[in-house]
């Protein structure tokens, strides 16, 4: 059943048939206009059905057979209610009442049932049929399949709700970052720079988990891995020769709801390493190791060839430490810091299911 555009006046196939009938009578007065129109109806891509005032099917074209699955022999003589789901049977008396009153029903969107029991979304245009004396003797129904249009509208609605959800979350996260950063920033310039860098890190994490909007897994957030996240966050701090940072151990998946907080945490670690630690000096090195244990994961952030401990400044009491406490508590984990002569070592221990994908 074709999902066609309606004519400019909104009347569609019914109006086209009226125009054709008038044209046939004017141009071919010696020909049988009814037979000519019957041929047009039979070959139409639209479902065209007629019924009596008692709701009994009287004609049934090829498109009706294709769409609903019943042959003309199976349908003609049967009540039109065989196409109507039980929860919509009250529609038929209301439609017949309007037809008896000489009214037309335009573009009525509803659901009908095929022979195999499946349902289809359709748009109906229903008009009275009159005899030569002008008496109403039945009704014609023209139906269009609007299933794809309905699915497209549902996909659009889902997309808008997904976008709304994500935007709200990002605003909430951004608000929290601003509030916390404002307490620790010493100057407006420091606040502006810190916010810009953190938002860029969030953007990278957001892109990694952005859902696909097509296919069977449409709108499902994409998972990532710890190493993929770390590689994305640390890539801006690599030098031309490479090798300033390395990842060790067996990678682990991260569920989408954990990515944002972990991205912020490791971004803070990397920022501090650039300011005070291994990434602030040419020979500095950063090694991140993921150790897998039967009941837990341990992440070891180890800096080497870094500046002396005294240059660490206030990094222990700033934004990063507060964020660290929040994230580790959320993961039900533990964290320790050890300032060794060669550089900082951070150990984070979390349960194995802390990063796990939802079951």
C-alpha positions as a Markdown table, in Angstrom:
| # | Residue | x | y | z |
|---|---|---|---|---|
| 1 | Unk | 0.0 | 0.0 | 0.0 |
| 2 | Unk | 1.7 | 3.2 | -1.1 |
| 3 | Unk | 2.3 | 6.0 | 1.3 |
| 4 | Unk | 1.7 | 8.8 | -1.1 |
| 5 | Unk | 1.4 | 12.5 | -0.7 |
| 6 | Unk | -2.2 | 13.8 | -0.7 |
| 7 | Unk | -3.3 | 16.2 | -3.4 |
| 8 | Unk | -3.1 | 19.9 | -2.7 |
| 9 | Unk | -6.6 | 20.0 | -1.3 |
| 10 | Unk | -5.9 | 17.1 | 1.0 |
| 11 | Unk | -8.5 | 14.8 | -0.6 |
| 12 | Unk | -6.1 | 12.3 | -2.2 |
| 13 | Unk | -7.3 | 9.2 | -4.2 |
| 14 | Unk | -11.0 | 9.8 | -3.6 |
| 15 | Unk | -10.7 | 13.3 | -5.2 |
| 16 | Unk | -8.7 | 11.9 | -8.1 |
| 17 | Unk | -11.4 | 9.3 | -8.8 |
| 18 | Unk | -14.1 | 12.0 | -8.9 |
| 19 | Unk | -12.0 | 14.1 | -11.3 |
| 20 | Unk | -11.4 | 11.0 | -13.5 |
| 21 | Unk | -15.1 | 10.2 | -13.6 |
| 22 | Unk | -16.0 | 13.7 | -14.6 |
| 23 | Unk | -13.3 | 13.7 | -17.3 |
| 24 | Unk | -14.4 | 10.3 | -18.7 |
| 25 | Unk | -18.0 | 11.4 | -18.9 |
| 26 | Unk | -17.0 | 14.6 | -20.6 |
| 27 | Unk | -14.5 | 13.2 | -23.0 |
| 28 | Unk | -16.1 | 9.8 | -23.8 |
| 29 | Unk | -19.9 | 10.2 | -23.5 |
| 30 | Unk | -20.4 | 6.9 | -25.3 |
| 31 | Unk | -18.2 | 4.8 | -23.0 |
| 32 | Unk | -19.1 | 3.1 | -19.7 |
| 33 | Unk | -17.5 | 5.4 | -17.1 |
| 34 | Unk | -18.2 | 2.9 | -14.3 |
| 35 | Unk | -16.2 | 0.2 | -16.0 |
| 36 | Unk | -13.4 | 2.5 | -16.7 |
| 37 | Unk | -13.3 | 3.7 | -13.1 |
| 38 | Unk | -13.5 | 0.1 | -11.9 |
| 39 | Unk | -10.4 | -0.7 | -13.9 |
| 40 | Unk | -8.6 | 2.2 | -12.2 |
| 41 | Unk | -9.7 | 1.1 | -8.8 |
| 42 | Unk | -8.5 | -2.4 | -9.4 |
| 43 | Unk | -5.0 | -1.3 | -10.5 |
| 44 | Unk | -4.6 | 1.4 | -7.8 |
| 45 | Unk | -1.6 | 1.1 | -5.4 |
| 46 | Unk | -4.0 | 2.3 | -2.7 |
| 47 | Unk | -6.3 | 0.0 | -0.8 |
| 48 | Unk | -9.8 | 0.8 | -2.0 |
| 49 | Unk | -12.8 | -1.0 | -0.4 |
| 50 | Unk | -16.5 | -0.5 | -0.4 |
| 51 | Unk | -19.0 | -1.6 | 2.1 |
| 52 | Unk | -22.8 | -1.5 | 2.7 |
| 53 | Unk | -24.4 | 0.6 | 5.4 |
| 54 | Unk | -24.5 | -2.6 | 7.5 |
| 55 | Unk | -20.7 | -2.9 | 7.3 |
| 56 | Unk | -20.5 | -5.7 | 4.8 |
| 57 | Unk | -17.7 | -5.6 | 2.3 |
| 58 | Unk | -18.9 | -5.3 | -1.3 |
| 59 | Unk | -15.7 | -4.6 | -3.3 |
| 60 | Unk | -12.1 | -5.4 | -2.6 |
| 61 | Unk | -9.2 | -4.4 | -5.0 |
| 62 | Unk | -5.8 | -6.0 | -5.6 |
| 63 | Unk | -4.0 | -3.7 | -3.1 |
| 64 | Unk | -6.5 | -4.7 | -0.4 |
| 65 | Unk | -5.6 | -8.3 | -1.1 |
| 66 | Unk | -1.8 | -7.5 | -1.0 |
| 67 | Unk | -2.0 | -5.5 | 2.2 |
| 68 | Unk | -4.5 | -7.4 | 4.3 |
| 69 | Unk | -3.8 | -10.9 | 2.9 |
| 70 | Unk | -7.4 | -11.8 | 2.0 |
| 71 | Unk | -8.5 | -12.5 | -1.6 |
| 72 | Unk | -11.6 | -10.8 | -2.9 |
| 73 | Unk | -13.4 | -14.1 | -2.7 |
| 74 | Unk | -12.5 | -14.4 | 1.0 |
| 75 | Unk | -13.4 | -10.8 | 1.8 |
| 76 | Unk | -16.5 | -9.8 | -0.2 |
| 77 | Unk | -19.6 | -10.6 | 1.8 |
| 78 | Unk | -17.8 | -10.5 | 5.1 |
| 79 | Unk | -18.2 | -7.9 | 7.8 |
| 80 | Unk | -15.6 | -5.1 | 7.7 |
| 81 | Unk | -15.0 | -5.8 | 11.4 |
| 82 | Unk | -12.8 | -8.8 | 10.4 |
| 83 | Unk | -10.1 | -6.2 | 9.8 |
| 84 | Unk | -10.6 | -4.3 | 13.1 |
| 85 | Unk | -8.8 | -5.2 | 16.3 |
| 86 | Unk | -11.1 | -6.0 | 19.3 |
| 87 | Unk | -10.0 | -2.9 | 21.2 |
| 88 | Unk | -11.1 | -0.7 | 18.2 |
| 89 | Unk | -14.4 | -2.2 | 17.3 |
| 90 | Unk | -16.2 | 0.9 | 18.7 |
| 91 | Unk | -14.8 | 2.9 | 15.7 |
| 92 | Unk | -17.0 | 1.2 | 13.1 |
| 93 | Unk | -20.5 | 2.2 | 14.5 |
| 94 | Unk | -19.2 | 5.8 | 14.8 |
| 95 | Unk | -17.9 | 5.8 | 11.2 |
| 96 | Unk | -21.2 | 4.3 | 9.9 |
| 97 | Unk | -23.2 | 6.9 | 11.8 |
| 98 | Unk | -21.2 | 9.7 | 10.1 |
| 99 | Unk | -21.6 | 8.1 | 6.7 |
| 100 | Unk | -25.4 | 7.8 | 7.2 |
| 101 | Unk | -25.4 | 11.4 | 8.0 |
| 102 | Unk | -23.7 | 12.2 | 4.7 |
| 103 | Unk | -20.4 | 13.1 | 6.3 |
| 104 | Unk | -16.9 | 12.3 | 5.0 |
| 105 | Unk | -14.1 | 11.0 | 7.2 |
| 106 | Unk | -10.8 | 12.4 | 6.2 |
| 107 | Unk | -7.3 | 10.9 | 7.0 |
| 108 | Unk | -8.5 | 9.0 | 10.1 |
| 109 | Unk | -5.4 | 7.3 | 11.5 |
| 110 | Unk | -6.0 | 3.9 | 13.1 |
| 111 | Unk | -4.8 | 0.3 | 13.3 |
| 112 | Unk | -6.1 | -2.7 | 11.3 |
| 113 | Unk | -5.4 | -6.4 | 11.4 |
| 114 | Unk | -4.1 | -8.5 | 8.5 |
| 115 | Unk | -5.2 | -12.1 | 7.8 |
| 116 | Unk | -2.0 | -13.4 | 9.6 |
| 117 | Unk | -3.0 | -11.5 | 12.8 |
| 118 | Unk | -0.3 | -8.8 | 12.5 |
| 119 | Unk | -1.3 | -5.2 | 12.8 |
| 120 | Unk | -0.7 | -2.3 | 10.4 |
| 121 | Unk | -1.0 | 1.5 | 10.9 |
| 122 | Unk | -3.2 | 3.0 | 8.3 |
| 123 | Unk | -4.8 | 6.3 | 7.3 |
| 124 | Unk | -8.4 | 6.1 | 6.2 |
| 125 | Unk | -10.5 | 8.3 | 4.0 |
| 126 | Unk | -14.1 | 7.2 | 4.1 |
| 127 | Unk | -16.8 | 8.7 | 1.8 |
| 128 | Unk | -20.5 | 8.0 | 1.3 |
| 129 | Unk | -21.6 | 6.2 | -1.9 |
| 130 | Unk | -24.8 | 7.5 | -3.4 |
| 131 | Unk | -27.1 | 5.9 | -6.0 |
| 132 | Unk | -28.5 | 7.7 | -9.0 |
| 133 | Unk | -31.2 | 9.3 | -6.8 |
| 134 | Unk | -28.6 | 10.6 | -4.4 |
| 135 | Unk | -29.5 | 8.1 | -1.7 |
| 136 | Unk | -26.6 | 6.9 | 0.5 |
| 137 | Unk | -26.2 | 3.2 | -0.1 |
| 138 | Unk | -22.7 | 2.4 | 1.2 |
| 139 | Unk | -19.3 | 3.8 | 1.8 |
| 140 | Unk | -15.9 | 3.7 | 0.1 |
| 141 | Unk | -12.7 | 3.4 | 2.1 |
| 142 | Unk | -9.3 | 4.4 | 0.8 |
| 143 | Unk | -6.4 | 3.3 | 3.0 |
| 144 | Unk | -2.7 | 4.1 | 3.1 |
| 145 | Unk | 0.0 | 2.3 | 5.0 |
| 146 | Unk | 1.6 | 4.8 | 7.4 |
| 147 | Unk | 3.6 | 2.2 | 9.3 |
| 148 | Unk | 6.9 | 3.6 | 8.1 |
| 149 | Unk | 5.9 | 7.1 | 8.8 |
| 150 | Unk | 4.8 | 6.1 | 12.4 |
| 151 | Unk | 8.1 | 4.3 | 12.9 |
| 152 | Unk | 10.1 | 7.4 | 11.7 |
| 153 | Unk | 8.1 | 9.6 | 14.1 |
| 154 | Unk | 8.8 | 7.2 | 17.0 |
| 155 | Unk | 12.5 | 7.1 | 16.1 |
| 156 | Unk | 12.6 | 10.9 | 16.0 |
| 157 | Unk | 10.8 | 11.1 | 19.4 |
| 158 | Unk | 13.3 | 8.6 | 20.9 |
| 159 | Unk | 16.2 | 10.6 | 19.4 |
| 160 | Unk | 14.9 | 13.8 | 20.9 |
| 161 | Unk | 14.4 | 12.2 | 24.3 |
| 162 | Unk | 17.9 | 10.7 | 24.2 |
| 163 | Unk | 19.4 | 14.1 | 23.3 |
| 164 | Unk | 17.4 | 15.7 | 26.1 |
| 165 | Unk | 18.6 | 13.2 | 28.6 |
| 166 | Unk | 22.3 | 13.6 | 27.6 |
| 167 | Unk | 22.1 | 17.4 | 27.5 |
| 168 | Unk | 20.6 | 17.4 | 31.0 |
| 169 | Unk | 23.3 | 15.1 | 32.3 |
| 170 | Unk | 26.1 | 17.1 | 30.7 |
| 171 | Unk | 24.7 | 20.4 | 32.2 |
| 172 | Unk | 24.6 | 18.7 | 35.6 |
| 173 | Unk | 28.1 | 17.5 | 35.4 |
| 174 | Unk | 29.4 | 20.8 | 34.1 |
| 175 | Unk | 27.7 | 22.6 | 36.9 |
| 176 | Unk | 29.3 | 20.3 | 39.5 |
| 177 | Unk | 32.7 | 20.9 | 37.9 |
| 178 | Unk | 32.3 | 24.7 | 37.9 |
| 179 | Unk | 31.3 | 24.7 | 41.6 |
| 180 | Unk | 34.2 | 22.5 | 42.7 |
| 181 | Unk | 36.8 | 24.2 | 40.5 |
| 182 | Unk | 35.7 | 27.7 | 41.7 |
| 183 | Unk | 36.6 | 26.7 | 45.2 |
| 184 | Unk | 40.2 | 25.8 | 44.3 |
| 185 | Unk | 41.1 | 28.1 | 41.4 |
| 186 | Unk | 43.4 | 30.9 | 42.4 |
| 187 | Unk | 42.7 | 33.2 | 39.5 |
| 188 | Unk | 40.0 | 33.6 | 36.9 |
| 189 | Unk | 42.5 | 32.6 | 34.2 |
| 190 | Unk | 43.2 | 29.4 | 36.1 |
| 191 | Unk | 39.5 | 28.7 | 36.4 |
| 192 | Unk | 38.9 | 29.3 | 32.7 |
| 193 | Unk | 41.9 | 27.1 | 31.6 |
| 194 | Unk | 40.9 | 24.3 | 34.0 |
| 195 | Unk | 37.3 | 24.3 | 32.9 |
| 196 | Unk | 38.2 | 24.3 | 29.2 |
| 197 | Unk | 40.6 | 21.3 | 29.6 |
| 198 | Unk | 38.0 | 19.3 | 31.7 |
| 199 | Unk | 35.3 | 20.0 | 29.2 |
| 200 | Unk | 37.5 | 18.8 | 26.3 |
| 201 | Unk | 38.2 | 15.6 | 28.3 |
| 202 | Unk | 34.4 | 15.1 | 28.8 |
| 203 | Unk | 33.8 | 15.7 | 25.1 |
| 204 | Unk | 36.3 | 12.9 | 24.2 |
| 205 | Unk | 34.6 | 10.5 | 26.7 |
| 206 | Unk | 31.2 | 11.5 | 25.3 |
| 207 | Unk | 32.2 | 10.7 | 21.8 |
| 208 | Unk | 33.4 | 7.3 | 22.8 |
| 209 | Unk | 30.1 | 6.2 | 24.2 |
| 210 | Unk | 27.8 | 8.1 | 21.8 |
| 211 | Unk | 25.0 | 5.7 | 20.7 |
| 212 | Unk | 24.3 | 4.8 | 17.2 |
| 213 | Unk | 21.0 | 6.1 | 15.9 |
| 214 | Unk | 20.5 | 3.4 | 13.3 |
| 215 | Unk | 20.4 | -0.4 | 13.1 |
| 216 | Unk | 19.2 | -3.0 | 15.7 |
| 217 | Unk | 21.1 | -1.4 | 18.6 |
| 218 | Unk | 19.9 | 2.2 | 17.9 |
| 219 | Unk | 20.1 | 4.5 | 20.9 |
| 220 | Unk | 22.0 | 2.0 | 23.0 |
| 221 | Unk | 25.1 | 3.7 | 24.5 |
| 222 | Unk | 28.3 | 2.2 | 23.3 |
| 223 | Unk | 30.7 | 0.6 | 25.8 |
| 224 | Unk | 34.4 | 1.2 | 25.7 |
| 225 | Unk | 37.5 | 0.0 | 27.6 |
| 226 | Unk | 39.8 | 1.4 | 30.1 |
| 227 | Unk | 42.8 | 1.5 | 27.7 |
| 228 | Unk | 40.8 | 3.1 | 25.0 |
| 229 | Unk | 39.7 | 5.8 | 27.4 |
| 230 | Unk | 43.2 | 6.4 | 28.7 |
| 231 | Unk | 44.7 | 6.5 | 25.2 |
| 232 | Unk | 42.2 | 9.2 | 24.2 |
| 233 | Unk | 42.8 | 11.3 | 27.3 |
| 234 | Unk | 46.6 | 11.0 | 27.2 |
| 235 | Unk | 47.1 | 11.5 | 23.4 |
| 236 | Unk | 47.4 | 15.3 | 23.7 |
| 237 | Unk | 50.4 | 14.8 | 26.1 |
| 238 | Unk | 52.5 | 12.6 | 23.7 |
| 239 | Unk | 55.6 | 14.0 | 22.2 |
| 240 | Unk | 56.8 | 13.6 | 18.6 |
| 241 | Unk | 58.9 | 10.5 | 19.3 |
| 242 | Unk | 56.2 | 8.8 | 21.4 |
| 243 | Unk | 56.7 | 6.6 | 24.4 |
| 244 | Unk | 56.2 | 9.1 | 27.1 |
| 245 | Unk | 53.3 | 7.0 | 28.4 |
| 246 | Unk | 52.5 | 3.3 | 28.2 |
| 247 | Unk | 49.7 | 1.0 | 29.1 |
| 248 | Unk | 50.3 | -2.5 | 30.6 |
| 249 | Unk | 48.2 | -5.5 | 31.5 |
| 250 | Unk | 45.0 | -6.9 | 30.3 |
| 251 | Unk | 42.4 | -4.3 | 29.2 |
| 252 | Unk | 38.9 | -4.2 | 30.8 |
| 253 | Unk | 35.5 | -3.0 | 29.6 |
| 254 | Unk | 33.8 | 0.0 | 31.1 |
| 255 | Unk | 30.1 | 0.5 | 31.2 |
| 256 | Unk | 28.9 | 3.8 | 29.7 |
| 257 | Unk | 27.7 | 5.1 | 33.1 |
| 258 | Unk | 31.3 | 4.9 | 34.5 |
| 259 | Unk | 33.1 | 6.6 | 31.6 |
| 260 | Unk | 32.4 | 10.2 | 32.5 |
| 261 | Unk | 33.6 | 10.0 | 36.1 |
| 262 | Unk | 36.7 | 8.0 | 35.1 |
| 263 | Unk | 37.5 | 10.4 | 32.3 |
| 264 | Unk | 37.5 | 13.3 | 34.7 |
| 265 | Unk | 39.6 | 11.5 | 37.3 |
| 266 | Unk | 42.3 | 10.4 | 34.8 |
| 267 | Unk | 42.3 | 13.8 | 33.2 |
| 268 | Unk | 43.1 | 15.3 | 36.5 |
| 269 | Unk | 45.9 | 12.8 | 37.1 |
| 270 | Unk | 47.3 | 13.7 | 33.6 |
| 271 | Unk | 47.0 | 17.4 | 34.2 |
| 272 | Unk | 48.9 | 17.2 | 37.5 |
| 273 | Unk | 51.6 | 15.1 | 35.8 |
| 274 | Unk | 52.0 | 17.9 | 33.2 |
| 275 | Unk | 52.1 | 20.6 | 35.9 |
| 276 | Unk | 54.3 | 18.9 | 38.5 |
| 277 | Unk | 55.1 | 15.3 | 37.6 |
| 278 | Unk | 56.6 | 13.1 | 34.9 |
| 279 | Unk | 55.0 | 14.8 | 31.9 |
| 280 | Unk | 56.4 | 18.2 | 33.0 |
| 281 | Unk | 60.0 | 17.2 | 32.1 |
| 282 | Unk | 61.5 | 15.9 | 28.9 |
| 283 | Unk | 62.7 | 12.6 | 30.3 |
| 284 | Unk | 59.6 | 11.9 | 32.4 |
| 285 | Unk | 57.7 | 8.6 | 31.9 |
| 286 | Unk | 54.2 | 7.5 | 32.8 |
| 287 | Unk | 53.3 | 3.8 | 33.1 |
| 288 | Unk | 49.7 | 2.7 | 33.8 |
| 289 | Unk | 49.2 | -0.9 | 34.6 |
| 290 | Unk | 45.9 | -2.7 | 35.1 |
| 291 | Unk | 46.3 | -5.8 | 37.3 |
| 292 | Unk | 43.5 | -8.3 | 37.2 |
| 293 | Unk | 42.8 | -10.3 | 40.4 |
| 294 | Unk | 40.1 | -12.9 | 41.1 |
| 295 | Unk | 37.9 | -10.4 | 43.0 |
| 296 | Unk | 39.3 | -7.0 | 42.0 |
| 297 | Unk | 41.2 | -4.7 | 39.6 |
| 298 | Unk | 44.2 | -2.6 | 40.6 |
| 299 | Unk | 45.2 | 0.3 | 38.5 |
| 300 | Unk | 48.7 | 1.5 | 39.1 |
| 301 | Unk | 49.6 | 5.0 | 37.9 |
| 302 | Unk | 53.4 | 5.3 | 38.1 |
| 303 | Unk | 55.4 | 8.3 | 37.2 |
| 304 | Unk | 59.2 | 8.2 | 36.8 |
| 305 | Unk | 62.0 | 10.7 | 36.2 |
| 306 | Unk | 59.7 | 13.3 | 37.6 |
| 307 | Unk | 60.4 | 16.5 | 39.5 |
| 308 | Unk | 61.4 | 16.4 | 43.2 |
| 309 | Unk | 58.5 | 15.9 | 45.6 |
| 310 | Unk | 58.8 | 19.5 | 46.8 |
| 311 | Unk | 57.6 | 20.8 | 43.5 |
| 312 | Unk | 54.2 | 19.0 | 43.8 |
| 313 | Unk | 52.7 | 22.2 | 45.3 |
| 314 | Unk | 49.2 | 21.9 | 46.5 |
| 315 | Unk | 48.1 | 19.1 | 44.2 |
| 316 | Unk | 47.2 | 17.0 | 47.2 |
| 317 | Unk | 44.4 | 19.3 | 48.4 |
| 318 | Unk | 42.9 | 20.7 | 45.1 |
| 319 | Unk | 40.1 | 19.8 | 42.7 |
| 320 | Unk | 41.8 | 16.5 | 41.7 |
| 321 | Unk | 41.9 | 15.0 | 45.2 |
| 322 | Unk | 38.3 | 15.9 | 45.9 |
| 323 | Unk | 37.2 | 14.4 | 42.6 |
| 324 | Unk | 39.4 | 11.3 | 43.3 |
| 325 | Unk | 37.6 | 10.7 | 46.6 |
| 326 | Unk | 34.2 | 11.1 | 45.0 |
| 327 | Unk | 34.9 | 8.7 | 42.1 |
| 328 | Unk | 36.7 | 6.1 | 44.1 |
| 329 | Unk | 33.8 | 6.1 | 46.7 |
| 330 | Unk | 31.3 | 5.7 | 43.8 |
| 331 | Unk | 33.3 | 2.6 | 42.6 |
| 332 | Unk | 33.4 | 1.2 | 46.1 |
| 333 | Unk | 37.2 | 1.2 | 45.9 |
| 334 | Unk | 40.3 | 2.4 | 47.7 |
| 335 | Unk | 43.1 | 4.7 | 46.6 |
| 336 | Unk | 46.6 | 5.4 | 47.9 |
| 337 | Unk | 49.3 | 7.8 | 46.9 |
| 338 | Unk | 53.0 | 7.3 | 47.4 |
| 339 | Unk | 55.5 | 10.0 | 46.6 |
| 340 | Unk | 58.7 | 8.0 | 45.8 |
| 341 | Unk | 62.0 | 9.7 | 44.9 |
| 342 | Unk | 61.5 | 9.0 | 41.2 |
| 343 | Unk | 57.9 | 10.2 | 41.1 |
| 344 | Unk | 54.3 | 9.7 | 42.2 |
| 345 | Unk | 52.6 | 6.2 | 42.4 |
| 346 | Unk | 48.8 | 6.1 | 42.7 |
| 347 | Unk | 47.1 | 2.7 | 43.3 |
| 348 | Unk | 43.4 | 2.4 | 42.8 |
| 349 | Unk | 41.7 | -0.9 | 43.8 |
| 350 | Unk | 38.1 | -1.6 | 42.8 |
| 351 | Unk | 35.8 | -4.7 | 42.8 |
| 352 | Unk | 35.8 | -6.5 | 39.4 |
| 353 | Unk | 32.2 | -5.5 | 38.8 |
| 354 | Unk | 33.0 | -1.8 | 39.2 |
| 355 | Unk | 33.6 | -1.4 | 35.5 |
| 356 | Unk | 31.4 | -4.2 | 34.3 |
| 357 | Unk | 28.9 | -3.8 | 31.6 |
| 358 | Unk | 25.3 | -4.0 | 32.7 |
| 359 | Unk | 24.0 | -7.6 | 32.7 |
